[in-house]
Amino acid sequence: MVVEEIVLLNADDEAVGTAPKHTSHHRDTPYHLAFSCYVVDTEGRVLITRRALDKRTFPGVWTGSCCGHPAPGEGLRDAVLRRLKDELGMSDAALTSVLPRFQYRAVAGDGTVENERCPVVRATVPADEAVHPNPDEVENAEWWTWERCLELAGRPEASPWYRLQLAELAPLGAPPDWPDAGPAELPPALAW
């Protein structure tokens, strides 16, 4: 069995080591590298997912399309495409860096902490793109209007990172109009 590793970061977002993902998320989770992705189709709909009910952290919450952790040495684009395939069965998408500086800390009801530098990426796909959720990762996946996404941000069943991200994404307008922030403000530990 392959042990998934996360990239540990210092306060300057530089890589300072790695750790096994499974044993790193607890009440004192170290600051580490992650990402969030919003899949947007050519009609402007956003793929919103509900995390699997047996996920170790934040089970059953509604959130963006997918999220994950870049492996040591893995670029952001490759990590996003890997997780889109693993979580949603999607094989390709046009990627755009949207919130390269996003970071957050959140505490789950059981005390588990997320503590991440978490750049946000938009993945654009055709309107007829097939979605095949992996039940180990995703309980539900639904195409939503942007207005419905904004409403979810005010509800308790939304993930903490979703609520924080939507506060930054909403002023950018509709998802197809989000500007390309480019790779310059990604953390030093992460290539585009």
Sine and cosine of phi, psi and omega as CSV:
sin_phi,cos_phi,sin_psi,cos_psi,sin_omega,cos_omega
0.00,0.00,0.74,-0.67,0.01,-1.00
-0.99,0.14,0.74,-0.67,0.03,-1.00
-1.00,0.00,0.87,-0.49,0.03,-1.00
-0.96,0.27,0.78,-0.63,-0.02,-1.00
-0.96,-0.27,0.56,-0.83,0.16,-0.99
-0.95,-0.32,0.39,-0.92,0.01,-1.00
-0.99,-0.10,0.88,-0.48,0.03,-1.00
-0.99,0.13,0.59,-0.81,-0.06,-1.00
-0.84,-0.55,0.44,-0.90,0.19,-0.98
-1.00,-0.07,-0.09,-1.00,-0.06,-1.00
-0.91,0.41,-0.32,0.95,0.04,-1.00
-1.00,-0.08,0.19,0.98,0.01,-1.00
0.90,0.44,0.47,0.88,0.09,-1.00
-0.99,-0.10,0.59,-0.81,0.02,-1.00
-0.92,0.40,0.75,-0.66,0.03,-1.00
-0.82,-0.57,0.11,0.99,0.02,-1.00
0.45,-0.89,-0.11,-0.99,0.04,-1.00
-0.73,-0.68,0.26,-0.97,0.05,-1.00
-0.43,-0.90,0.44,-0.90,0.07,-1.00
-0.90,0.44,0.75,-0.66,-0.03,-1.00
-0.86,0.51,-0.74,0.68,-0.13,-0.99
-0.86,0.50,-0.63,0.78,-0.05,-1.00
-1.00,-0.06,0.01,1.00,-0.07,-1.00
-1.00,-0.05,-0.29,0.96,-0.02,-1.00
-0.99,-0.11,0.95,-0.32,-0.06,-1.00
-0.39,-0.92,-0.35,-0.94,-0.05,-1.00
-0.95,0.32,-0.28,0.96,0.00,-1.00
-0.76,-0.65,0.75,0.66,-0.04,-1.00
-0.85,0.53,0.78,-0.62,0.04,-1.00
-0.94,0.34,0.45,-0.90,0.06,-1.00
-0.90,0.44,0.78,-0.63,-0.09,-1.00
-0.51,-0.86,0.13,-0.99,-0.07,-1.00
-1.00,0.01,0.67,-0.74,0.05,-1.00
-0.49,-0.87,-0.15,-0.99,0.14,-0.99
-0.36,-0.93,0.36,-0.93,0.16,-0.99
-0.81,-0.58,0.52,-0.85,-0.02,-1.00
-0.72,-0.69,0.69,-0.73,0.11,-0.99
-0.91,-0.41,0.90,-0.44,0.05,-1.00
-1.00,0.08,0.81,-0.58,-0.02,-1.00
-0.84,-0.54,0.77,-0.64,0.03,-1.00
-1.00,-0.01,0.14,-0.99,-0.09,-1.00
-0.94,0.35,-0.09,1.00,0.12,-0.99
-0.99,-0.12,0.01,1.00,0.04,-1.00
1.00,0.01,0.07,1.00,0.04,-1.00
-0.98,0.18,0.46,-0.89,-0.02,-1.00
-0.91,-0.42,0.71,-0.70,0.04,-1.00
-0.99,0.12,0.93,-0.38,0.01,-1.00
-0.96,-0.29,0.66,-0.76,-0.06,-1.00
-0.83,-0.55,0.41,-0.91,0.16,-0.99
-0.94,-0.34,0.82,-0.57,-0.02,-1.00
-0.89,0.46,0.55,-0.84,0.01,-1.00
-0.81,0.58,0.55,-0.83,-0.07,-1.00
-0.94,0.34,-0.31,0.95,0.01,-1.00
-0.97,-0.26,0.27,0.96,0.10,-1.00
-0.90,0.44,0.58,-0.82,-0.03,-1.00
-0.93,0.37,-0.63,0.77,-0.01,-1.00
-0.92,-0.40,0.74,-0.68,0.05,-1.00
0.76,0.65,0.80,0.59,0.02,-1.00
-0.91,0.41,0.60,-0.80,0.14,-0.99
0.97,0.24,0.03,1.00,0.02,-1.00
-0.99,0.14,0.47,-0.88,0.09,-1.00
-1.00,0.05,0.61,-0.79,-0.11,-0.99
-0.37,-0.93,-0.17,-0.99,0.03,-1.00
-0.90,0.43,-0.25,-0.97,-0.12,-0.99
-0.95,0.32,-0.74,0.67,0.06,-1.00
-0.35,-0.94,0.29,-0.96,0.07,-1.00
-0.54,-0.84,0.19,-0.98,-0.01,-1.00
0.02,-1.00,-0.18,-0.98,-0.04,-1.00
-0.80,-0.60,0.86,-0.51,0.11,-0.99
-0.87,0.50,0.68,-0.73,0.06,-1.00
-0.95,0.30,0.35,-0.94,0.07,-1.00
-0.81,0.59,0.81,-0.59,0.01,-1.00
0.99,0.14,-0.07,1.00,-0.03,-1.00
-1.00,0.03,0.73,-0.68,0.06,-1.00
-0.96,0.28,0.31,-0.95,-0.04,-1.00
-0.88,0.47,-0.72,0.69,-0.01,-1.00
-0.85,0.53,-0.73,0.69,-0.01,-1.00
-0.90,0.44,-0.63,0.77,0.00,-1.00
-0.91,0.43,-0.70,0.72,0.01,-1.00
-0.89,0.45,-0.73,0.68,0.00,-1.00
-0.89,0.46,-0.61,0.80,0.05,-1.00
-0.88,0.48,-0.73,0.68,-0.04,-1.00
-0.95,0.31,-0.56,0.83,0.08,-1.00
-0.87,0.50,-0.65,0.76,0.03,-1.00
-0.93,0.36,-0.73,0.68,-0.05,-1.00
-0.91,0.42,-0.69,0.72,-0.11,-0.99
-1.00,0.06,-0.60,0.80,-0.19,-0.98
-0.83,-0.56,-0.01,1.00,0.00,-1.00
0.92,0.40,0.40,0.92,-0.01,-1.00
-0.99,-0.10,0.74,-0.67,-0.15,-0.99
-0.99,-0.13,-0.29,0.96,-0.04,-1.00
-0.35,-0.94,0.45,-0.90,0.04,-1.00
-0.24,-0.97,0.45,-0.89,0.12,-0.99
-1.00,0.03,0.87,-0.50,-0.12,-0.99
-0.98,-0.20,0.61,-0.79,0.03,-1.00
-0.71,-0.71,0.75,-0.66,0.11,-0.99
-0.97,0.25,0.82,-0.57,-0.08,-1.00
-0.92,-0.40,-0.77,0.63,0.03,-1.00
-0.82,-0.58,0.98,0.22,-0.09,-1.00
-0.94,0.35,-0.30,0.95,-0.06,-1.00
-0.98,-0.18,0.04,1.00,-0.10,-1.00
-0.89,0.46,0.71,-0.70,0.14,-0.99
-0.54,-0.84,0.40,-0.92,-0.02,-1.00
-0.35,-0.94,0.27,-0.96,0.14,-0.99
-0.71,-0.71,0.75,-0.66,-0.01,-1.00
-0.62,-0.79,0.54,-0.84,-0.01,-1.00
-0.89,-0.46,0.81,-0.58,0.03,-1.00
-0.98,0.21,0.22,-0.97,0.00,-1.00
-0.85,0.53,-0.48,0.88,0.00,-1.00
-1.00,0.02,0.07,1.00,0.02,-1.00
1.00,-0.08,-0.14,0.99,0.03,-1.00
-0.92,0.39,0.70,-0.72,-0.06,-1.00
-0.95,-0.30,0.67,-0.74,0.27,-0.96
-0.97,-0.24,0.72,-0.69,-0.08,-1.00
-0.59,-0.81,1.00,0.02,-0.27,-0.96
-0.72,-0.69,0.60,-0.80,0.37,-0.93
-1.00,0.02,0.88,-0.47,-0.29,-0.96
-0.70,-0.72,0.96,0.28,0.04,-1.00
-0.80,0.60,0.58,-0.82,-0.02,-1.00
-0.95,-0.30,0.72,-0.69,-0.07,-1.00
-0.83,-0.56,0.62,-0.79,0.18,-0.98
-0.99,-0.15,0.71,-0.70,0.10,-1.00
-0.91,-0.42,0.89,-0.45,-0.02,-1.00
-0.99,-0.13,0.76,-0.65,-0.04,-1.00
-0.73,-0.68,0.32,-0.95,0.09,-1.00
-0.89,0.46,0.42,-0.91,-0.03,-1.00
-0.88,0.48,-0.41,0.91,-0.03,-1.00
-0.98,-0.18,0.30,0.95,-0.03,-1.00
-0.87,0.49,0.79,-0.61,0.03,-1.00
-0.97,0.23,0.63,-0.78,0.04,-1.00
-0.86,-0.51,0.77,-0.64,0.00,-1.00
-0.78,-0.63,0.99,0.13,-0.08,-1.00
-0.87,0.49,0.67,-0.74,0.11,-0.99
-0.99,0.15,0.90,-0.44,-0.08,-1.00
-0.90,0.44,-0.31,0.95,0.08,-1.00
-0.95,0.30,-0.33,0.94,-0.06,-1.00
-0.92,-0.39,-0.61,0.79,-0.21,-0.98
-0.78,-0.62,0.83,-0.56,0.07,-1.00
-0.99,0.17,-0.69,0.72,0.01,-1.00
-0.61,-0.80,0.50,-0.87,0.14,-0.99
-0.65,-0.76,0.81,-0.59,-0.08,-1.00
-0.65,-0.76,0.60,-0.80,0.11,-0.99
-0.99,0.11,0.84,-0.54,-0.05,-1.00
-0.87,-0.50,0.43,-0.90,0.17,-0.98
-0.96,0.29,0.36,-0.93,0.04,-1.00
-0.89,0.47,-0.60,0.80,0.01,-1.00
-0.88,0.48,-0.66,0.75,0.02,-1.00
-0.92,0.39,-0.59,0.81,0.07,-1.00
-0.88,0.48,-0.68,0.73,0.01,-1.00
-0.89,0.45,-0.63,0.77,0.04,-1.00
-0.89,0.45,-0.65,0.76,0.00,-1.00
-0.86,0.50,-0.55,0.84,-0.04,-1.00
-0.87,0.50,-0.37,0.93,0.01,-1.00
-1.00,-0.10,0.15,0.99,-0.08,-1.00
-0.93,-0.36,0.53,-0.85,-0.06,-1.00
-0.93,0.37,-0.34,0.94,0.00,-1.00
-0.98,0.18,-0.05,1.00,0.08,-1.00
-0.99,0.14,0.56,-0.83,0.04,-1.00
-0.91,0.42,0.47,-0.88,0.03,-1.00
-0.86,0.51,-0.65,0.76,-0.02,-1.00
-0.93,0.36,-0.54,0.84,0.07,-1.00
-0.88,0.48,-0.74,0.67,-0.02,-1.00
-0.87,0.50,-0.69,0.72,0.01,-1.00
-0.92,0.39,-0.66,0.75,0.02,-1.00
-0.91,0.42,-0.68,0.73,-0.01,-1.00
-0.90,0.44,-0.51,0.86,0.07,-1.00
-0.89,0.46,-0.50,0.86,0.04,-1.00
-1.00,-0.01,-0.50,0.87,-0.02,-1.00
-0.98,0.19,-0.58,0.81,-0.06,-1.00
-0.81,0.58,-0.70,0.71,0.01,-1.00
-0.91,0.41,-0.25,0.97,0.00,-1.00
-0.99,0.16,-0.15,0.99,0.00,-1.00
1.00,-0.08,-0.31,-0.95,-0.02,-1.00
-0.92,0.40,0.54,-0.84,-0.07,-1.00
-0.77,0.63,-0.64,0.77,0.03,-1.00
-0.90,0.43,-0.34,0.94,-0.04,-1.00
-1.00,-0.09,-0.05,1.00,-0.01,-1.00
-0.85,0.53,0.78,-0.63,-0.02,-1.00
-0.95,0.31,0.47,-0.88,0.07,-1.00
-0.97,0.22,0.92,-0.40,0.00,-1.00
-0.99,0.17,-0.20,0.98,0.01,-1.00
0.95,0.32,0.02,-1.00,-0.08,-1.00
-1.00,-0.04,-0.12,0.99,-0.16,-0.99
-0.86,0.50,-0.54,0.84,-0.06,-1.00
-0.99,-0.17,0.20,0.98,0.15,-0.99
-0.91,0.41,0.42,-0.91,0.02,-1.00
-0.89,0.46,0.49,-0.87,0.01,-1.00
-0.83,0.56,-0.44,0.90,-0.04,-1.00
-0.98,0.22,-0.05,1.00,-0.15,-0.99
-0.72,-0.70,0.86,-0.50,0.11,-0.99
-1.00,0.07,0.41,-0.91,0.06,-1.00
-0.95,0.31,0.00,0.00,0.00,0.00
